[in-house]
């Protein structure tokens, strides 16, 4: 494995721990299929023991994905490990990823266990897991802030018990690249059986150095697996960004000297899918996948690029999925053209009936705007996938009136358990009036903690994509809605968030 870098994607597990980023089972499967298309080596599909919903999602992905190893996280106890193994039974290649905290702070304050107790628990959990599957990953949570002597003792023991991958997390994003790289190197040198396992890095971005730390762990420390997420999604400041690590190693192969199995042409499609599924908008200046990543405004830069692209571009936009092909679909486009574009975008439909339903929605949208862009199609398909879930609330129609000097009014018709209801309200603006009208009937009591509007493509005719984040009784959910009418998109997003609140899906956050 000396020249191969394993890409371990945890978008569906650690990425989903962002407040409001939780996904439905069908949404997780769509993203897992895109990750498989991207040729990700390992997909951490979830935390099977945390809830029935997560168990079912891991199980569905394990039964559906054939080319990637499917992994489930578990705490270092028999119940979690057994639950993970059960969820992974249908996988071609299964991995159990078990963890326990090893820093003095975590052991004392969180686990309330002695170092000896943690040592024994780590050994026993790996031994138990090894009897269920062959591929075992062990993570000492908060490993970077752990005592080196104790960490070496634990890692040697779990490798002896059968751990095949050792992951050293910078759980709180405290590391500095040179120090973290040397930390991994020290562990590998001091653990006698270190050559019996693949070493992995998992870095958080609290100080903005997750990618740099991960690459230092690879180059200096000798790690051969990087744990990362699409768009750097994750709790707090996020995780190491998959697209940045992959393109750094690919672009600077002269320095890293490593091979990867990733098909980079599908990076952009994965980025867009994750963004539109979670409602977490990608910033325009985001490396690799941001809208401005390959844009040149400076006259000097433009002149250079026109003469020779490599004057200012170190990567080709096409290599990560950007395309110069600006052909757009419209109302005269046929079903085959629509189906072909879905395939190009990495969207797989379950049946011909699903394709027909999406095509009907496409035609409806095409009657309202002259050009349909890839972003429109992804938003449309995302809405379609949500509609497959049994909804408590559904949008029907909306009318609103606003003029200067008058208080806006809105009237909305929506369904509650399939029955239409009508509600009206005034507000500070048409969006405020519309959402207050919904709330006047629903009476959810939820607090709105985020309202965000994003233009899906770059014109006033564009669809608007609205994200609404609601919080109620400790639960935080995102709702996403899209429509050429921003007020309608807002109502759809609010109803989508209410549906997620109503689902009552239990989730237990895990660190790693």
Secondary structure, 3 states (H helix, E strand, C coil): CCCECEEEECCCCCHHHCCECCCCHHHHHHHHHHHHHCCCCEEEEECHHHCHHHHHHHHHHHHHCCCCEEEEEEECCHHHHHHHHHHCCCCCCEEEEEEEECCHHHHHHHHCCCHHHHHHHHHHHHHHHHCCCCEEEEEEECHHHCCHHHHHHHHHHHHHCCCCEEEEEECCCCCCHHHHHHHHHHHHHHCCCHHHCEEEEEEECCCCCHHHHHHHHHHCCCCCEEEEEHHHCCCCCCECEHHHHHHHHHHCHHHHCCECCCCHHHHHHHHHHHHHHHCCCCCCCCCCCCCCCCCCCCHHHHHHHHHCHHHCCCCCHHHHCCCCCCCCECCCCCHHHHHHHHHHCCCCCCCHHHHHHHHHHHHHHHCCCCCECHHHHHHHHHHHHHHCCCCCEEEEEEEEECCCCCCEEEEEEEEECCEEEEEEEEECCHHHHHHHHHHHHHCCCCEEEEEEEEECCCCCCCCEEEEEEEEECCEEEEEEEEECCHHHHHHHHHHHHHHHHHHCCCCCCCCC
